Amino acid sequence: MMTTEDDVRAASREFYAALNRMLNGDAGPLGDVWSHGPSVTTMHPIGGREVGWDQVKKSWEQVARLATGGQVEIADQSIEVLGDAAYEIGVERGRFSLAGEEVAIDARVTNIYRRDSGAWKIVHHHTDISQPMIDALNRLKP
């Protein structure tokens, strides 16, 4: 029998599978693991904050257009369930090519999940700032 923590851990695996697809150019699967409400948020390693599903979705799609050959996983994972909400902390590690530049991923992460119509969906994703990612994107600007 699966426990609630097991359910959140399964949602986390689905999120990271979708994140890996995004790091290879396909942001579509992230739509399946995110809540689509107006209060969802993300704070990416390139800075800024997106609020609401439309902005969050757009941010993932923008990164996907520039990302290839990526892989990321969560290490040192800890999950805490609080009723219909849960949070996960850990360290994301991996690498991908951003606008043609190889970039390492090594950032602390916090993910917040909420039970949404019986399924755990992510409602917030926050990672440390990555100067190498910011530098790669800045080199794209004319």
C-alpha positions as CSV (number, residue, x, y, z in Angstrom):
1,M,0.0,0.0,0.0
2,M,1.4,3.4,-1.0
3,T,1.6,6.1,1.6
4,T,0.9,9.8,1.0
5,E,4.7,10.4,1.0
6,D,5.0,7.7,-1.7
7,D,2.4,9.5,-3.7
8,V,4.3,12.8,-3.5
9,R,7.6,11.0,-4.3
10,A,5.8,9.6,-7.4
11,A,4.7,13.1,-8.4
12,S,8.3,14.3,-8.0
13,R,9.5,11.5,-10.3
14,E,7.0,12.7,-12.9
15,F,8.1,16.3,-12.5
16,Y,11.7,15.4,-13.0
17,A,10.9,13.2,-16.0
18,A,9.0,16.2,-17.5
19,L,11.8,18.6,-16.6
20,N,14.3,16.3,-18.4
21,R,12.0,16.4,-21.5
22,M,12.0,20.2,-21.3
23,L,15.9,20.2,-21.1
24,N,15.7,18.3,-24.4
25,G,13.4,20.8,-26.1
26,D,9.9,19.6,-25.1
27,A,8.1,21.6,-22.4
28,G,4.7,19.8,-23.1
29,P,4.9,17.2,-20.4
30,L,5.3,19.9,-17.7
31,G,1.6,20.7,-18.3
32,D,0.6,17.3,-17.0
33,V,2.4,17.7,-13.7
34,W,1.7,21.3,-12.8
35,S,-1.5,22.8,-11.3
36,H,-2.9,25.3,-13.8
37,G,-4.2,27.8,-11.3
38,P,-3.5,31.6,-11.1
39,S,-1.5,31.2,-7.9
40,V,1.2,28.8,-9.2
41,T,4.7,30.2,-9.2
42,T,8.3,29.5,-10.3
43,M,11.6,31.1,-9.6
44,H,14.1,29.8,-12.1
45,P,17.9,29.7,-11.9
46,I,18.0,32.6,-14.3
47,G,16.2,34.9,-11.9
48,G,12.8,36.5,-11.8
49,R,9.4,35.1,-10.7
50,E,6.5,33.9,-12.8
51,V,3.0,33.9,-11.3
52,G,0.0,32.0,-12.7
53,W,0.0,29.0,-15.1
54,D,0.2,31.1,-18.2
55,Q,3.5,32.8,-17.2
56,V,4.9,29.6,-15.7
57,K,4.1,27.7,-18.9
58,K,5.6,30.4,-21.1
59,S,8.8,30.4,-19.1
60,W,9.2,26.6,-19.5
61,E,8.5,26.9,-23.2
62,Q,11.2,29.7,-23.6
63,V,13.8,27.5,-21.9
64,A,12.8,24.5,-24.0
65,R,13.4,26.4,-27.2
66,L,17.1,26.9,-26.2
67,A,17.7,23.6,-24.4
68,T,19.2,20.4,-25.8
69,G,21.0,17.3,-24.5
70,G,19.9,17.8,-20.9
71,Q,19.6,15.7,-17.8
72,V,18.8,16.7,-14.2
73,E,18.0,14.7,-11.1
74,I,17.2,15.6,-7.5
75,A,19.7,14.4,-4.9
76,D,19.5,14.6,-1.1
77,Q,15.7,14.6,-1.4
78,S,13.5,15.3,1.7
79,I,9.7,15.3,1.5
80,E,7.3,16.6,4.1
81,V,3.5,16.1,3.7
82,L,1.2,18.5,5.5
83,G,-2.4,17.5,4.7
84,D,-3.2,18.4,1.1
85,A,0.2,20.2,0.6
86,A,3.7,18.9,0.6
87,Y,7.2,20.2,0.0
88,E,10.3,18.7,-1.3
89,I,13.9,20.0,-0.8
90,G,17.1,18.8,-2.3
91,V,19.8,19.5,-4.8
92,E,19.3,19.4,-8.5
93,R,22.4,18.1,-10.4
94,G,22.9,17.6,-14.1
95,R,23.9,19.4,-17.3
96,F,22.4,20.6,-20.5
97,S,23.2,22.7,-23.5
98,L,21.6,26.2,-23.2
99,A,21.7,28.2,-26.5
100,G,24.6,25.9,-27.6
101,E,26.7,26.3,-24.4
102,E,27.2,23.4,-22.0
103,V,25.9,24.4,-18.5
104,A,26.2,22.4,-15.3
105,I,23.3,22.2,-12.9
106,D,24.1,22.2,-9.2
107,A,21.5,24.1,-7.3
108,R,19.4,23.8,-4.1
109,V,15.7,23.3,-4.9
110,T,12.4,23.6,-3.2
111,N,9.3,22.2,-4.8
112,I,5.8,22.6,-3.4
113,Y,3.0,20.2,-4.3
114,R,-0.8,20.4,-3.7
115,R,-3.4,17.7,-3.9
116,D,-5.5,18.7,-6.9
117,S,-8.6,16.7,-7.7
118,G,-7.0,13.6,-6.0
119,A,-3.6,14.0,-7.8
120,W,-0.5,15.7,-6.5
121,K,0.4,18.6,-8.7
122,I,3.4,21.0,-8.4
123,V,2.4,24.5,-7.5
124,H,5.9,26.1,-7.0
125,H,9.5,25.4,-8.1
126,H,12.4,27.5,-6.8
127,T,16.1,27.0,-7.5
128,D,19.2,28.9,-6.6
129,I,20.4,31.5,-9.1
130,S,22.9,30.1,-11.7
131,Q,25.3,32.7,-13.0
132,P,26.5,30.4,-15.8
133,M,23.0,30.1,-17.1
134,I,22.5,33.9,-16.9
135,D,25.8,34.5,-18.7
136,A,24.9,32.1,-21.5
137,L,21.6,33.9,-22.0
138,N,23.2,37.3,-21.9
139,R,25.6,36.3,-24.7
140,L,22.5,35.7,-26.9
141,K,21.5,39.4,-26.6
142,P,22.7,41.7,-29.4
